[in-house]
Amino acid sequence: MIRLHHVPQARSFRILWLLEEMGETFDIVPHSFFDRSLRADDYLALSPAGRVPALEIDGRVLFESGAIAEWLCETRGRFGRAPGDPERAEWLEWLHFAETAGQHIAALTQQHIVLREDWMRSPTVMRLEAKRLEKVLQVADRVLTRHDWLLPSGFSAVDVAFGYSALIGRRFLRLDAMPALAAWLARIEARPAYRRAAARDGAAQIYTRDLYEAPDA
Ligand SMILES: N[C@@H](CCC(=O)N[C@@H](CS)C(=O)NCC(=O)O)C(=O)O
């Protein structure tokens, strides 16, 4: 039995969606950021820093969405680019670049949402992080002018990993100047597996607005 520990809208969505793409049968163990369940001893035994995702699979527990994605691709033989594949290096770059976007998204989420009092927030940090996220997404926009998915040969787990980052990233940035990226997100949202994953994600806990923008300078 595969069990995914998940918080709606969090990075665990990458694994939820990838498992749907793979056609795997799995249970979701829902968690919340607000009930301290991620800090309980039984959860820390699965994910020692108290983060999601954690995945119980193949008689072990894995944390870190990128590592889980690699494990799934290797053990299920789908959506990866194995050593020796001409796209192996690019595949690894995109898989990990998804977390370069992720660090800016985490900072923006903290600034706009987690810090509840206005005096705690910094409009300067909000603008800086949004700009840095934009630079990252522009890399994908340029590549996506040449082919429909991030790798020339077609859809893979890196569209899931980076796709999640871009889907959340557009809550902090307007994508008007990135038409290839916007078209790719529309292709993603039309995928049956993405739709099944979105239907299983759970009620929004983190992002309740479509767009969070920094106050004007
Ligand atoms: N690089 C890790 C990041 C995991 C992570 O920080 N997840 C967030 C949700 S998006 C989390 O669990 N936060 C809970 C906390 O920080 O207490 C991954 O990709 O799995």
Ligand as a Chemical Component Dictionary entry (heavy atoms), coordinates in Angstrom:
data_LIG
# 
_chem_comp.id                   LIG 
_chem_comp.type                 NON-POLYMER 
_chem_comp.pdbx_formal_charge   0 
_chem_comp.three_letter_code    LIG 
# 
loop_
_chem_comp_atom.comp_id 
_chem_comp_atom.atom_id 
_chem_comp_atom.alt_atom_id 
_chem_comp_atom.type_symbol 
_chem_comp_atom.charge 
_chem_comp_atom.model_Cartn_x 
_chem_comp_atom.model_Cartn_y 
_chem_comp_atom.model_Cartn_z 
_chem_comp_atom.pdbx_ordinal 
LIG N1  N1  N 0 12.405 20.583 -0.428 1  
LIG C1  C1  C 0 11.320 19.944 0.280  2  
LIG C2  C2  C 0 10.476 21.024 0.959  3  
LIG C3  C3  C 0 9.391  20.426 1.831  4  
LIG C4  C4  C 0 8.630  21.538 2.554  5  
LIG O1  O1  O 0 9.221  22.493 3.103  6  
LIG N2  N2  N 0 7.301  21.426 2.551  7  
LIG C5  C5  C 0 6.483  22.420 3.205  8  
LIG C6  C6  C 0 5.148  22.548 2.505  9  
LIG S1  S1  S 0 5.283  23.166 0.853  10 
LIG C7  C7  C 0 6.228  22.006 4.645  11 
LIG O2  O2  O 0 6.020  20.849 4.914  12 
LIG N3  N3  N 0 6.187  22.966 5.567  13 
LIG C8  C8  C 0 5.853  22.683 6.927  14 
LIG C9  C9  C 0 6.762  23.386 7.873  15 
LIG O3  O3  O 0 7.696  24.066 7.431  16 
LIG O4  O4  O 0 6.518  23.265 9.058  17 
LIG C10 C10 C 0 10.490 19.112 -0.700 18 
LIG O5  O5  O 0 10.480 19.472 -1.878 19 
LIG O6  O6  O 0 9.890  18.110 -0.283 20 
# 
loop_
_chem_comp_bond.comp_id 
_chem_comp_bond.atom_id_1 
_chem_comp_bond.atom_id_2 
_chem_comp_bond.value_order 
_chem_comp_bond.pdbx_ordinal 
LIG N1  C1  SING 1  
LIG C1  C2  SING 2  
LIG C1  C10 SING 3  
LIG C2  C3  SING 4  
LIG C3  C4  SING 5  
LIG C4  O1  DOUB 6  
LIG C4  N2  SING 7  
LIG N2  C5  SING 8  
LIG C5  C6  SING 9  
LIG C5  C7  SING 10 
LIG C6  S1  SING 11 
LIG C7  O2  DOUB 12 
LIG C7  N3  SING 13 
LIG N3  C8  SING 14 
LIG C8  C9  SING 15 
LIG C9  O3  DOUB 16 
LIG C9  O4  SING 17 
LIG C10 O5  DOUB 18 
LIG C10 O6  SING 19 
# 
